[in-house]
Amino acid sequence: MRLQGKVAIVTGARKGIGSAVSMALAREGADLVLVSRNIKRKDQVVLEIEKLGCNVIVSQVDVGERARVFSMVREAVAQFGRVDVLFNNAGLSNPVMLWKMTGEQWDEIIRVNLKGTFNCLQAVALQMLEQKRGSIINVTSSEAILGTIGQVNYAAAKGGVHALTRSAARELAPYGIRVNNIAPMADTDMTQKIAHDPKYKDKYLQRIPMGRFAQPAEIGPAVVFLAADESSYITGQTLCIDGGMVSL
Ligand SMILES: NC(=O)c1ccc[n+]([C@@H]2O[C@H](COP(=O)([O-])OP(=O)(O)OC[C@H]3O[C@@H](n4cnc5c(N)ncnc54)[C@H](OP(=O)(O)O)[C@@H]3O)[C@@H](O)[C@H]2O)c1
C-alpha cells in the first residue's frame, strides 16, 4: 500500500470527486480527515472508509471560514500527530451569465473556491513546514485554462488556484513540500446539467475528445500518484484528467 502510515486531509469529501478520492486514498492505507460543510459520521463515504480499517476524523467546516480551517488542522494534528497529504478539493459553482451576475454571486464563488483553497493550503503548509515534508493537491479546472460560458466567477477563481499552486510550489519546494493541481472533468452533482440535460450535453461532449465525462472513481488514481512518494520530483504541475479537453 502506497500511503500506509500517512495522514491525508480531504476537503469537499462528502460527495463527488472528494468522496471517490477519499476512498482511493483509504485503499492505499491513509488515515483520513474528511472535511465538508455537511459531512456526518453516518455518511456512506465515512462508513466505507471505516470498513477498510482506516482511522477517520469527520469535520464540518466551510473552507471559506479561516478560523474554522485552522482549528480543523489543529484537531487533525492533535489526533494523528502529522499531516502528509492535503487534497484541497472543496468547491462550488453557480452558473450565471456575466451581464446578470451580482457582486454577491461573484464574491461567494471566489470566497469558497479561491480563498477556501488558500486557507486550507496555508494552514496545512504551516504544519508541513515543521515536518519538512508533504504533498498538496489543489483542484483547478479546464474552464480556467480554456475559458467557458456562464461562469466567469468560477473560471477566475480556478485560474487563481492555478497561479496559487505554481507560486506555492516555488515557495515550498526547498522545504520538501510539493504542490500540484489536478484539472478534472467528471460526472458529479456539479456537472449534472452539462452531463445530462439534452440542452447542454451534446454541445459539451463535443469539447471532450474522449466523448464522455469521467466517473469520479477515475480521478482517484491520479491523486494517489501525486500524494505518494512515486511523484517525489513533481511539483508546480497541472495534471488534466479531462478526456483530452486541454492539451498543455
Ligand atoms: N466535476 C467536474 O467535472 C469538475 C471539473 C473541474 C473542477 N472541479 C472541481 O472539483 C472539485 C469537486 O467538485 P465535484 O464535481 O466533486 O462537486 P460536488 O459533487 O458538488 O462536490 C462538492 C463538494 O464540496 C463540498 N463543499 C462545497 N462548498 C464547500 C465549502 N464552502 N466548504 C467545504 N466544503 C464544501 C460539498 O459538500 P458540502 O455540501 O457538505 O459542503 C461536496 O462534498 C471542486 O473544486 C470543483 O470545482 C470539478
PDBQT file of the ligand as one rigid body, heavy atoms in Angstrom, charges set to zero:
ROOT
HETATM    1  N1  LIG A 301     -16.940  17.728 -11.735  1.00  0.00    +0.000 N 
HETATM    2  C1  LIG A 301     -16.135  18.292 -12.605  1.00  0.00    +0.000 C 
HETATM    3  O1  LIG A 301     -16.164  17.982 -13.811  1.00  0.00    +0.000 OA
HETATM    4  C2  LIG A 301     -15.151  19.331 -12.171  1.00  0.00    +0.000 A 
HETATM    5  C3  LIG A 301     -14.393  19.986 -13.154  1.00  0.00    +0.000 A 
HETATM    6  C4  LIG A 301     -13.414  20.878 -12.773  1.00  0.00    +0.000 A 
HETATM    7  C5  LIG A 301     -13.204  21.121 -11.436  1.00  0.00    +0.000 A 
HETATM    8  N2  LIG A 301     -13.974  20.508 -10.495  1.00  0.00    +0.000 N 
HETATM    9  C6  LIG A 301     -13.696  20.807  -9.095  1.00  0.00    +0.000 C 
HETATM   10  O2  LIG A 301     -13.589  19.590  -8.379  1.00  0.00    +0.000 OA
HETATM   11  C7  LIG A 301     -13.972  19.812  -7.023  1.00  0.00    +0.000 C 
HETATM   12  C8  LIG A 301     -15.041  18.801  -6.636  1.00  0.00    +0.000 C 
HETATM   13  O3  LIG A 301     -16.168  19.010  -7.443  1.00  0.00    +0.000 OA
HETATM   14  P1  LIG A 301     -17.321  17.924  -7.637  1.00  0.00    +0.000 P 
HETATM   15  O4  LIG A 301     -17.610  17.863  -9.078  1.00  0.00    +0.000 OA
HETATM   16  O5  LIG A 301     -16.996  16.691  -6.899  1.00  0.00    +0.000 OA
HETATM   17  O6  LIG A 301     -18.543  18.710  -6.955  1.00  0.00    +0.000 OA
HETATM   18  P2  LIG A 301     -19.713  18.225  -5.976  1.00  0.00    +0.000 P 
HETATM   19  O7  LIG A 301     -20.146  16.840  -6.297  1.00  0.00    +0.000 OA
HETATM   20  O8  LIG A 301     -20.695  19.330  -5.992  1.00  0.00    +0.000 OA
HETATM   21  O9  LIG A 301     -18.982  18.173  -4.549  1.00  0.00    +0.000 OA
HETATM   22  C9  LIG A 301     -18.508  19.353  -3.932  1.00  0.00    +0.000 C 
HETATM   23  C10 LIG A 301     -18.004  19.016  -2.524  1.00  0.00    +0.000 C 
HETATM   24  O10 LIG A 301     -17.508  20.208  -1.917  1.00  0.00    +0.000 OA
HETATM   25  C11 LIG A 301     -18.151  20.416  -0.642  1.00  0.00    +0.000 C 
HETATM   26  N3  LIG A 301     -18.247  21.858  -0.426  1.00  0.00    +0.000 N 
HETATM   27  C12 LIG A 301     -18.890  22.795  -1.176  1.00  0.00    +0.000 A 
HETATM   28  N4  LIG A 301     -18.716  24.021  -0.646  1.00  0.00    +0.000 NA
HETATM   29  C13 LIG A 301     -17.951  23.853   0.455  1.00  0.00    +0.000 A 
HETATM   30  C14 LIG A 301     -17.424  24.746   1.422  1.00  0.00    +0.000 A 
HETATM   31  N5  LIG A 301     -17.689  26.061   1.391  1.00  0.00    +0.000 N 
HETATM   32  N6  LIG A 301     -16.660  24.242   2.415  1.00  0.00    +0.000 NA
HETATM   33  C15 LIG A 301     -16.402  22.909   2.493  1.00  0.00    +0.000 A 
HETATM   34  N7  LIG A 301     -16.860  22.020   1.604  1.00  0.00    +0.000 NA
HETATM   35  C16 LIG A 301     -17.633  22.487   0.593  1.00  0.00    +0.000 A 
HETATM   36  C17 LIG A 301     -19.502  19.683  -0.772  1.00  0.00    +0.000 C 
HETATM   37  O11 LIG A 301     -20.014  19.177   0.455  1.00  0.00    +0.000 OA
HETATM   38  P3  LIG A 301     -20.935  20.028   1.475  1.00  0.00    +0.000 P 
HETATM   39  O12 LIG A 301     -22.155  20.414   0.720  1.00  0.00    +0.000 OA
HETATM   40  O13 LIG A 301     -21.161  19.070   2.602  1.00  0.00    +0.000 OA
HETATM   41  O14 LIG A 301     -20.093  21.194   1.882  1.00  0.00    +0.000 OA
HETATM   42  C18 LIG A 301     -19.092  18.477  -1.623  1.00  0.00    +0.000 C 
HETATM   43  O15 LIG A 301     -18.569  17.447  -0.809  1.00  0.00    +0.000 OA
HETATM   44  C19 LIG A 301     -14.444  21.274  -6.962  1.00  0.00    +0.000 C 
HETATM   45  O16 LIG A 301     -13.393  22.097  -6.531  1.00  0.00    +0.000 OA
HETATM   46  C20 LIG A 301     -14.787  21.583  -8.399  1.00  0.00    +0.000 C 
HETATM   47  O17 LIG A 301     -14.735  22.960  -8.664  1.00  0.00    +0.000 OA
HETATM   48  C21 LIG A 301     -14.930  19.621 -10.833  1.00  0.00    +0.000 A 
ENDROOT
TORSDOF 0
